[in-house]
């Protein structure tokens, strides 16, 4: 099937559906790198609807625990479609799985620019920032959690603990 799809693409190189079928065939036969290369070609063309194809790649690579490959393709997807929260979420997941906490935090902040009331994401950012000794960022994130949910015990305690250590600037921030 793969040679047939490749032949079809040779004749119609801009045929996104054919390329999508080829990607699926590569993923099913364990040729992840070829699938990613084909997906990169699709992303270079910026078609309107690639969400399902990227979701399939994400799920297939997740099942194989190929998180580095997810980082590679989702970075390109985010660059091509900077407003896509879903692609950023996929990238965050893969970054966390590969120990790329700083990149994950950057992506979290990008999502929070679009969804400023996302309590769970603020909390995740606060915890991750504190874990990575980015205390100023952690204080700001815990403060956002408290602003959204004033009775949030974990955020209140963490915010107070970090502020008592003298970190985080003034209360006006």
C-alpha positions as CSV (number, residue, x, y, z in Angstrom):
1,X,0.0,0.0,0.0
2,X,2.8,2.4,0.9
3,X,4.4,2.3,-2.6
4,X,1.0,2.9,-4.2
5,X,0.4,5.9,-2.0
6,X,3.9,7.2,-2.8
7,X,3.3,6.8,-6.5
8,X,0.0,8.8,-6.1
9,X,1.9,11.5,-4.2
10,X,4.5,11.7,-6.9
11,X,1.8,12.5,-9.4
12,X,-0.1,14.8,-7.0
13,X,2.4,16.2,-4.4
14,X,-0.1,18.7,-3.0
15,X,-2.8,16.1,-2.3
16,X,-3.1,16.3,1.5
17,X,-5.6,13.4,1.8
18,X,-3.2,11.0,0.1
19,X,-0.4,12.2,2.3
20,X,-2.6,11.7,5.3
21,X,-3.2,8.1,4.3
22,X,0.5,7.6,3.8
23,X,1.2,9.0,7.3
24,X,-1.3,6.5,8.7
25,X,0.3,3.6,6.8
26,X,3.7,4.7,8.1
27,X,2.5,4.8,11.6
28,X,0.9,1.4,11.4
29,X,4.0,-0.1,10.0
30,X,6.2,1.5,12.7
31,X,7.9,4.0,10.4
32,X,7.4,6.9,12.7
33,X,10.2,9.1,11.2
34,X,8.7,8.8,7.7
35,X,5.3,9.7,9.1
36,X,6.7,12.7,10.8
37,X,8.5,13.8,7.7
38,X,5.3,13.6,5.7
39,X,3.4,15.5,8.4
40,X,6.1,18.2,8.3
41,X,5.4,18.5,4.5
42,X,1.7,19.0,5.2
43,X,2.4,21.6,7.9
44,X,4.6,23.5,5.4
45,X,1.6,23.9,3.2
46,X,-0.6,25.2,6.1
47,X,-3.8,23.3,5.2
48,X,-6.9,24.3,7.1
49,X,-7.8,21.0,8.8
50,X,-4.9,19.0,10.2
51,X,-6.2,18.6,13.7
52,X,-7.4,15.0,13.3
53,X,-4.2,13.9,11.5
54,X,-2.1,15.5,14.3
55,X,-4.3,13.9,16.9
56,X,-3.7,10.5,15.3
57,X,0.0,11.1,15.2
58,X,0.0,12.2,18.8
59,X,-2.0,9.1,19.9
60,X,0.1,6.7,17.9
61,X,3.4,8.1,19.2
62,X,2.1,8.3,22.8
63,X,1.2,4.6,22.6
64,X,4.8,4.0,21.6
65,X,6.1,6.4,24.3
66,X,7.9,8.3,21.5
67,X,7.7,11.6,23.3
68,X,10.7,13.1,21.7
69,X,9.1,12.6,18.3
70,X,5.9,14.3,19.6
71,X,8.0,17.3,20.7
72,X,9.5,17.5,17.3
73,X,6.2,17.5,15.3
74,X,4.2,19.5,17.8
75,X,6.8,22.3,17.9
76,X,6.3,22.6,14.1
77,X,2.5,22.4,14.5
78,X,2.6,25.2,17.1
79,X,4.8,27.3,14.9
80,X,2.5,26.8,11.9
81,X,-0.7,27.2,14.0
82,X,0.3,29.5,16.9
83,X,-3.4,29.9,18.0
84,X,-4.0,26.2,18.4
85,X,-4.4,25.5,22.1
86,X,-4.7,21.7,21.4
87,X,-1.3,21.5,19.7
88,X,0.2,23.4,22.6
89,X,-1.4,21.0,25.0
90,X,0.1,18.1,23.1
91,X,3.5,19.8,23.2
92,X,3.2,20.5,26.9
93,X,2.5,16.8,27.5
94,X,5.5,15.7,25.5
95,X,7.8,18.3,27.1
96,X,6.8,17.1,30.6
97,X,7.4,13.5,29.6
98,X,10.9,14.3,28.3
99,X,12.0,16.6,31.1
100,X,11.7,19.8,29.1
101,X,10.0,21.7,31.9
102,X,11.1,25.2,30.8
103,X,9.5,24.6,27.4
104,X,6.4,23.2,29.0
105,X,6.1,26.3,31.2
106,X,6.5,28.6,28.2
107,X,3.6,26.8,26.4
108,X,1.5,26.9,29.5
109,X,1.9,30.7,29.7
110,X,0.9,31.0,26.0
111,X,-2.3,29.1,26.7
112,X,-3.0,31.2,29.8
113,X,-2.8,34.3,27.6
114,X,-5.8,32.9,25.8
115,X,-7.5,31.2,28.8
116,X,-6.6,33.4,31.8
117,X,-9.1,31.8,34.1
118,X,-7.8,28.2,33.6
119,X,-7.4,27.4,37.3
120,X,-5.9,24.0,36.8
121,X,-3.3,25.2,34.3
122,X,-2.3,28.0,36.6
123,X,-1.9,25.5,39.4
124,X,0.1,23.2,37.2
125,X,2.3,26.1,36.2
126,X,2.8,27.1,39.8
127,X,3.8,23.6,40.9
128,X,6.1,23.1,38.0
129,X,7.7,26.5,38.5
130,X,8.3,25.8,42.2
131,X,9.7,22.4,41.4
132,X,12.2,24.0,39.1
133,X,13.1,26.8,41.5
134,X,11.5,29.5,39.4
135,X,10.1,30.9,42.5
136,X,9.1,34.3,41.1
137,X,7.0,32.6,38.4
138,X,5.6,30.2,41.0
139,X,4.5,33.1,43.3
140,X,2.8,34.8,40.4
141,X,1.0,31.7,39.3
142,X,-0.2,30.8,42.8
143,X,-1.4,34.4,43.1
144,X,-3.4,33.9,39.9
145,X,-5.0,30.7,41.3
146,X,-6.0,32.7,44.5
147,X,-7.4,35.5,42.4
148,X,-9.6,33.0,40.5
149,X,-10.4,30.9,43.6
150,X,-9.7,32.8,46.9
151,X,-10.5,29.8,49.0
152,X,-8.0,27.5,47.3
153,X,-6.1,26.0,50.2
154,X,-3.0,24.6,48.4
155,X,-2.4,27.9,46.5
156,X,-2.9,30.0,49.5
157,X,-0.5,28.0,51.6
158,X,2.1,27.8,48.9
159,X,1.8,31.5,48.1
160,X,2.2,32.4,51.8
161,X,5.1,30.0,52.3
162,X,7.0,31.5,49.3
163,X,6.2,35.1,50.3
164,X,7.5,34.4,53.8
165,X,10.7,33.4,52.3
166,X,10.9,36.9,50.9
167,X,10.2,36.0,47.3
168,X,7.7,37.5,44.8
169,X,7.9,41.2,45.2
170,X,5.0,43.4,46.5
171,X,1.4,42.4,46.9
172,X,0.5,44.8,44.1
173,X,1.9,42.5,41.4
